[in-house]
């Protein structure tokens, strides 16, 4: 059974498994410690970009800026029918 992102986020909050807030600098430093010593700048940039995207998504979820899977499927059907 698939779980949408909002459900997952709510479950983590209810279980108390969401980690304590940290600063962006702390998050990047922790990520750097996990990477191998010979990591390239491009790979570091990629990981920072992914982290930023995840943080943006979490902020959107917390602000209620979400769309359910059912709504997306309904919209896609409407768009598909508009093209016909």
C-alpha positions in Angstrom: 0.0 0.0 0.0 1.4 3.4 -1.0 1.6 6.1 1.5 1.6 9.7 0.4 4.1 12.1 1.7 1.7 14.0 4.0 0.6 10.7 5.7 4.2 9.7 6.2 5.0 13.1 7.6 2.0 13.0 10.0 3.0 9.5 11.2 6.5 10.5 11.9 5.3 13.5 14.0 2.8 11.3 15.9 5.5 8.7 16.6 7.9 11.4 17.8 10.5 10.2 15.3 11.0 13.6 13.6 14.4 14.8 14.5 15.0 18.0 16.5 15.4 21.1 14.4 18.9 22.0 13.4 20.5 24.8 11.5 21.3 24.5 7.8 25.0 24.7 8.7 24.7 21.8 11.2 22.8 19.7 8.6 25.5 20.3 5.9 28.3 19.6 8.3 26.7 16.3 9.3 26.2 15.3 5.7 29.9 16.2 4.9 31.0 13.9 7.8 29.1 11.0 6.2 30.7 11.5 2.8 34.1 9.9 1.8 37.2 12.1 2.0 37.7 12.0 -1.8 34.2 13.2 -2.6 34.0 15.7 -5.5 32.7 19.3 -5.2 30.0 18.3 -7.7 28.8 15.4 -5.5 28.7 17.7 -2.5 26.7 20.2 -4.5 24.3 17.5 -5.5 23.8 16.4 -1.8 23.3 20.0 -0.7 20.7 20.5 -3.4 18.8 17.3 -2.4 18.8 18.5 1.2 17.5 21.9 0.2 14.7 20.3 -1.8 13.7 18.1 1.1 13.7 21.0 3.5 11.5 23.0 1.1 9.1 20.0 0.8 8.8 19.7 4.6 8.1 23.4 4.9 5.4 23.0 2.2 3.8 20.1 4.1 3.9 22.0 7.4 2.2 25.0 5.7 -0.5 22.8 4.1 0.7 23.3 0.6 0.0 19.8 -0.5 -2.1 17.9 -3.1 -3.3 14.4 -2.5 -2.6 11.6 -4.9 -6.3 11.3 -5.7 -6.4 15.1 -6.6 -3.4 14.7 -8.9 -5.0 11.7 -10.6 -8.3 13.6 -11.1 -6.4 16.7 -12.5 -4.4 14.5 -14.9 -7.7 13.0 -16.2 -9.1 16.5 -16.6 -6.0 17.6 -18.5 -6.1 14.5 -20.6 -9.8 15.0 -21.5 -9.1 18.7 -22.3 -6.6 17.7 -25.0 -9.0 15.4 -26.7 
